[in-house]
Amino acid sequence: MSISQQVYADFMEGLRLGKYKPGDRIRAEDVAKAFQVSRTPVREALSRLQERGLLEITASGLSVTQMDRAGVLELYAIRELLEGAAARFAAQHASPSDLYSMQHIAEAFAACEDDPPRVAQLNRAFHDAIYEAAHNKHLLNLLAGMHDTLMLMPNTTFMVKNRQSDSVVEHNAILEAIEKRDPDAAEQYAREHIRKARDTRLGMMFRY
């Protein structure tokens, strides 16, 4: 891995961990100092992050991208399509071990209480299990890129009252459709699940 690739990977990890937040100013010299490298590979890494839409040029300089309402709607529109496709393919291709993994994670998700970060982690694990069960590497790549952009969303929707309990019902509907090998129903329930997540996210981020 080159220095530029390492800086890129480390910066992505910082986004995942919340070290860098939407709106934070990013200076190449500060990043170079933090990573103890020259500015050239840092600029390469920052340029790549900008191309991915994770950084943007603002009046104050390069910053972590802040999502507006239109951007959130666009992202969730794509997420709805991809998650629906993943559930459809999972209903067609899931192996017995795939089904076991989804069932096990769904049960852990339902049993988790009063810990939104852990609930969010289990939610991601459930969706990841569906992606794996789809057995489509190209879809996996698209979903991975989408989840990188989702890191720009503040907090977790599971901080909202009843979102976890509602998601338990939604997860179970998706899982039941996959177990019944019903791709139409699996896609429908997955898309409905993402639309409800979208509405919760919009309510968290925007009060109009």
C-alpha positions as a LaTeX table, in Angstrom:
\begin{tabular}{lrrr}
\hline
Residue & $x$ (\AA) & $y$ (\AA) & $z$ (\AA) \\
\hline
Met1 & 0.00 & 0.00 & 0.00 \\
Ser2 & 1.38 & 3.40 & $-0.99$ \\
Ile3 & 1.57 & 6.31 & 1.45 \\
Ser4 & $-1.35$ & 7.98 & $-0.34$ \\
Gln5 & $-3.44$ & 4.80 & $-0.06$ \\
Gln6 & $-2.57$ & 4.47 & 3.62 \\
Val7 & $-3.58$ & 8.07 & 4.32 \\
Tyr8 & $-6.83$ & 7.48 & 2.42 \\
Ala9 & $-7.58$ & 4.31 & 4.38 \\
Asp10 & $-6.76$ & 5.94 & 7.71 \\
Phe11 & $-8.90$ & 8.97 & 6.88 \\
Met12 & $-11.82$ & 6.68 & 5.99 \\
Glu13 & $-11.41$ & 4.95 & 9.33 \\
Gly14 & $-11.45$ & 8.36 & 11.01 \\
Leu15 & $-14.77$ & 9.11 & 9.31 \\
Arg16 & $-16.20$ & 5.79 & 10.48 \\
Leu17 & $-15.13$ & 6.46 & 14.05 \\
Gly18 & $-16.42$ & 10.02 & 14.04 \\
Lys19 & $-12.98$ & 11.61 & 14.31 \\
Tyr20 & $-13.87$ & 13.73 & 11.27 \\
Lys21 & $-17.39$ & 15.14 & 11.21 \\
Pro22 & $-19.46$ & 16.88 & 8.52 \\
Gly23 & $-18.36$ & 20.49 & 8.20 \\
Asp24 & $-14.90$ & 19.93 & 9.72 \\
Arg25 & $-12.20$ & 21.92 & 7.91 \\
Ile26 & $-9.48$ & 19.67 & 6.47 \\
Arg27 & $-6.03$ & 21.16 & 5.85 \\
Ala28 & $-3.44$ & 19.16 & 3.94 \\
Glu29 & $-0.66$ & 20.42 & 6.21 \\
Asp30 & $-2.52$ & 19.28 & 9.33 \\
Val31 & $-3.16$ & 15.84 & 7.88 \\
Ala32 & 0.47 & 15.54 & 6.75 \\
Lys33 & 1.66 & 16.44 & 10.25 \\
Ala34 & $-0.74$ & 13.98 & 11.87 \\
Phe35 & 0.42 & 11.15 & 9.62 \\
Gln36 & 4.05 & 12.31 & 9.60 \\
Val37 & 4.25 & 12.27 & 5.81 \\
Ser38 & 4.85 & 14.85 & 3.09 \\
Arg39 & 1.98 & 16.88 & 1.65 \\
Thr40 & 2.11 & 15.26 & $-1.81$ \\
Pro41 & 0.57 & 11.88 & $-0.87$ \\
Val42 & $-1.86$ & 13.69 & 1.44 \\
Arg43 & $-3.07$ & 15.88 & $-1.41$ \\
Glu44 & $-3.51$ & 12.76 & $-3.55$ \\
Ala45 & $-5.57$ & 11.11 & $-0.82$ \\
Leu46 & $-7.68$ & 14.23 & $-0.21$ \\
Ser47 & $-8.29$ & 14.59 & $-3.95$ \\
Arg48 & $-9.55$ & 11.02 & $-4.08$ \\
Leu49 & $-11.85$ & 11.67 & $-1.10$ \\
Gln50 & $-13.15$ & 14.76 & $-2.85$ \\
Glu51 & $-13.87$ & 12.74 & $-6.00$ \\
Arg52 & $-15.83$ & 10.28 & $-3.85$ \\
Gly53 & $-17.93$ & 13.17 & $-2.54$ \\
Leu54 & $-16.70$ & 12.78 & 1.03 \\
Leu55 & $-14.89$ & 16.13 & 0.98 \\
Glu56 & $-16.08$ & 19.37 & $-0.62$ \\
Ile57 & $-14.78$ & 22.85 & $-1.30$ \\
Thr58 & $-16.52$ & 25.47 & 0.84 \\
Ala59 & $-16.01$ & 29.18 & 1.45 \\
Ser60 & $-13.57$ & 28.32 & 4.23 \\
Gly61 & $-11.68$ & 25.69 & 2.22 \\
Leu62 & $-11.74$ & 21.90 & 2.00 \\
Ser63 & $-14.21$ & 20.37 & 4.47 \\
Val64 & $-15.94$ & 17.10 & 5.25 \\
Thr65 & $-19.12$ & 17.11 & 3.17 \\
Gln66 & $-22.33$ & 18.23 & 4.82 \\
Met67 & $-25.41$ & 16.57 & 3.37 \\
Asp68 & $-28.38$ & 18.81 & 2.58 \\
Arg69 & $-31.96$ & 17.57 & 2.29 \\
Ala70 & $-31.68$ & 16.97 & $-1.47$ \\
Gly71 & $-28.46$ & 15.00 & $-0.98$ \\
Val72 & $-30.05$ & 12.79 & 1.68 \\
Leu73 & $-33.03$ & 12.09 & $-0.57$ \\
Glu74 & $-30.74$ & 11.22 & $-3.48$ \\
Leu75 & $-28.64$ & 8.89 & $-1.34$ \\
Tyr76 & $-31.62$ & 7.07 & 0.10 \\
Ala77 & $-33.18$ & 6.71 & $-3.35$ \\
Ile78 & $-30.09$ & 4.79 & $-4.45$ \\
Arg79 & $-29.96$ & 2.90 & $-1.17$ \\
Glu80 & $-33.56$ & 1.78 & $-1.63$ \\
Leu81 & $-32.75$ & 0.34 & $-5.05$ \\
Leu82 & $-29.58$ & $-1.43$ & $-3.92$ \\
Glu83 & $-31.03$ & $-2.83$ & $-0.69$ \\
Gly84 & $-34.07$ & $-4.04$ & $-2.60$ \\
Ala85 & $-31.87$ & $-5.78$ & $-5.14$ \\
Ala86 & $-29.79$ & $-7.38$ & $-2.38$ \\
Ala87 & $-32.91$ & $-8.79$ & $-0.69$ \\
Arg88 & $-34.25$ & $-10.05$ & $-4.03$ \\
Phe89 & $-30.99$ & $-11.85$ & $-4.84$ \\
Ala90 & $-30.77$ & $-13.22$ & $-1.29$ \\
Ala91 & $-34.23$ & $-14.77$ & $-1.69$ \\
Gln92 & $-32.95$ & $-16.47$ & $-4.83$ \\
His93 & $-29.46$ & $-17.49$ & $-3.75$ \\
Ala94 & $-29.16$ & $-17.67$ & 0.07 \\
Ser95 & $-27.53$ & $-20.84$ & 1.37 \\
Pro96 & $-28.56$ & $-22.55$ & 4.64 \\
Ser97 & $-25.57$ & $-20.95$ & 6.37 \\
Asp98 & $-26.60$ & $-17.54$ & 5.02 \\
Leu99 & $-30.09$ & $-18.01$ & 6.44 \\
Tyr100 & $-28.67$ & $-19.05$ & 9.80 \\
Ser101 & $-26.47$ & $-15.95$ & 9.94 \\
Met102 & $-29.39$ & $-13.64$ & 9.17 \\
Gln103 & $-31.60$ & $-15.33$ & 11.75 \\
His104 & $-28.91$ & $-15.20$ & 14.42 \\
Ile105 & $-28.17$ & $-11.50$ & 13.85 \\
Ala106 & $-31.88$ & $-10.61$ & 13.67 \\
Glu107 & $-32.39$ & $-12.22$ & 17.08 \\
Ala108 & $-29.42$ & $-10.35$ & 18.56 \\
Phe109 & $-30.73$ & $-7.09$ & 17.11 \\
Ala110 & $-34.17$ & $-7.65$ & 18.65 \\
Ala111 & $-32.67$ & $-8.51$ & 22.04 \\
Cys112 & $-30.37$ & $-5.49$ & 22.29 \\
Glu113 & $-31.71$ & $-2.78$ & 24.60 \\
Asp114 & $-30.83$ & 0.84 & 25.46 \\
Asp115 & $-27.62$ & 0.91 & 23.41 \\
Pro116 & $-28.16$ & 2.78 & 20.09 \\
Pro117 & $-24.53$ & 2.39 & 18.86 \\
Arg118 & $-24.67$ & $-1.37$ & 19.44 \\
Val119 & $-28.10$ & $-1.56$ & 17.82 \\
Ala120 & $-26.70$ & 0.31 & 14.80 \\
Gln121 & $-23.78$ & $-2.13$ & 14.65 \\
Leu122 & $-26.13$ & $-5.12$ & 14.68 \\
Asn123 & $-28.33$ & $-3.47$ & 12.08 \\
Arg124 & $-25.33$ & $-3.09$ & 9.78 \\
Ala125 & $-24.42$ & $-6.73$ & 10.44 \\
Phe126 & $-27.93$ & $-7.84$ & 9.46 \\
His127 & $-27.79$ & $-5.89$ & 6.22 \\
Asp128 & $-24.27$ & $-7.16$ & 5.53 \\
Ala129 & $-25.55$ & $-10.72$ & 5.95 \\
Ile130 & $-28.21$ & $-10.04$ & 3.32 \\
Tyr131 & $-25.56$ & $-8.62$ & 0.98 \\
Glu132 & $-23.44$ & $-11.74$ & 1.40 \\
Ala133 & $-26.48$ & $-13.95$ & 0.82 \\
Ala134 & $-27.11$ & $-12.16$ & $-2.48$ \\
His135 & $-23.89$ & $-13.69$ & $-3.86$ \\
Asn136 & $-23.24$ & $-10.83$ & $-6.28$ \\
Lys137 & $-19.78$ & $-9.24$ & $-6.00$ \\
His138 & $-20.66$ & $-6.24$ & $-8.17$ \\
Leu139 & $-23.61$ & $-5.39$ & $-5.95$ \\
Leu140 & $-21.33$ & $-5.73$ & $-2.93$ \\
Asn141 & $-18.97$ & $-3.12$ & $-4.39$ \\
Leu142 & $-21.82$ & $-0.70$ & $-5.03$ \\
Leu143 & $-23.18$ & $-1.18$ & $-1.52$ \\
Ala144 & $-19.73$ & $-0.61$ & 0.00 \\
Gly145 & $-19.44$ & 2.72 & $-1.79$ \\
Met146 & $-22.90$ & 3.72 & $-0.64$ \\
His147 & $-22.07$ & 2.94 & 2.97 \\
Asp148 & $-18.97$ & 5.13 & 2.74 \\
Thr149 & $-21.26$ & 8.05 & 1.92 \\
Leu150 & $-23.66$ & 7.09 & 4.72 \\
Met151 & $-20.83$ & 7.87 & 7.14 \\
Leu152 & $-21.58$ & 11.54 & 6.47 \\
Met153 & $-24.87$ & 11.14 & 8.34 \\
Pro154 & $-24.71$ & 12.32 & 11.96 \\
Asn155 & $-25.52$ & 9.89 & 14.78 \\
Thr156 & $-27.78$ & 6.88 & 14.27 \\
Thr157 & $-31.50$ & 6.69 & 13.56 \\
Phe158 & $-31.77$ & 4.23 & 16.45 \\
Met159 & $-31.56$ & 7.17 & 18.82 \\
Val160 & $-35.15$ & 7.91 & 17.77 \\
Lys161 & $-37.84$ & 6.38 & 19.98 \\
Asn162 & $-39.41$ & 3.18 & 18.59 \\
Arg163 & $-37.07$ & 3.01 & 15.58 \\
Gln164 & $-35.49$ & $-0.19$ & 16.85 \\
Ser165 & $-38.81$ & $-1.90$ & 17.62 \\
Asp166 & $-40.17$ & $-0.87$ & 14.22 \\
Ser167 & $-37.00$ & $-2.19$ & 12.57 \\
Val168 & $-37.39$ & $-5.55$ & 14.31 \\
Val169 & $-40.75$ & $-5.97$ & 12.55 \\
Glu170 & $-39.28$ & $-4.77$ & 9.25 \\
His171 & $-36.25$ & $-7.08$ & 9.50 \\
Asn172 & $-38.46$ & $-10.06$ & 10.29 \\
Ala173 & $-40.63$ & $-9.37$ & 7.24 \\
Ile174 & $-37.56$ & $-9.23$ & 4.97 \\
Leu175 & $-36.11$ & $-12.37$ & 6.52 \\
Glu176 & $-39.36$ & $-14.31$ & 6.24 \\
Ala177 & $-39.63$ & $-13.43$ & 2.55 \\
Ile178 & $-36.05$ & $-14.55$ & 1.95 \\
Glu179 & $-36.66$ & $-17.82$ & 3.80 \\
Lys180 & $-39.79$ & $-18.42$ & 1.67 \\
Arg181 & $-37.74$ & $-17.78$ & $-1.48$ \\
Asp182 & $-40.08$ & $-14.95$ & $-2.45$ \\
Pro183 & $-37.89$ & $-12.37$ & $-4.24$ \\
Asp184 & $-40.75$ & $-9.95$ & $-4.98$ \\
Ala185 & $-41.79$ & $-9.75$ & $-1.34$ \\
Ala186 & $-38.19$ & $-9.59$ & $-0.12$ \\
Glu187 & $-37.47$ & $-6.63$ & $-2.39$ \\
Gln188 & $-40.71$ & $-4.88$ & $-1.44$ \\
Tyr189 & $-40.10$ & $-5.21$ & 2.31 \\
Ala190 & $-36.46$ & $-4.14$ & 1.97 \\
Arg191 & $-37.42$ & $-1.03$ & 0.03 \\
Glu192 & $-40.14$ & $-0.15$ & 2.54 \\
His193 & $-37.59$ & $-0.58$ & 5.34 \\
Ile194 & $-35.19$ & 1.89 & 3.70 \\
Arg195 & $-37.98$ & 4.42 & 3.05 \\
Lys196 & $-38.86$ & 4.34 & 6.74 \\
Ala197 & $-35.20$ & 4.75 & 7.67 \\
Arg198 & $-35.05$ & 7.70 & 5.25 \\
Asp199 & $-38.04$ & 9.38 & 6.87 \\
Thr200 & $-36.51$ & 8.92 & 10.31 \\
Arg201 & $-33.21$ & 10.37 & 9.11 \\
Leu202 & $-34.92$ & 13.39 & 7.58 \\
Gly203 & $-36.76$ & 14.00 & 10.83 \\
Met204 & $-33.47$ & 13.93 & 12.73 \\
Met205 & $-31.56$ & 16.23 & 10.39 \\
Phe206 & $-34.19$ & 18.69 & 9.24 \\
Arg207 & $-37.04$ & 20.27 & 11.16 \\
Tyr208 & $-39.04$ & 21.57 & 8.21 \\
\hline
\end{tabular}
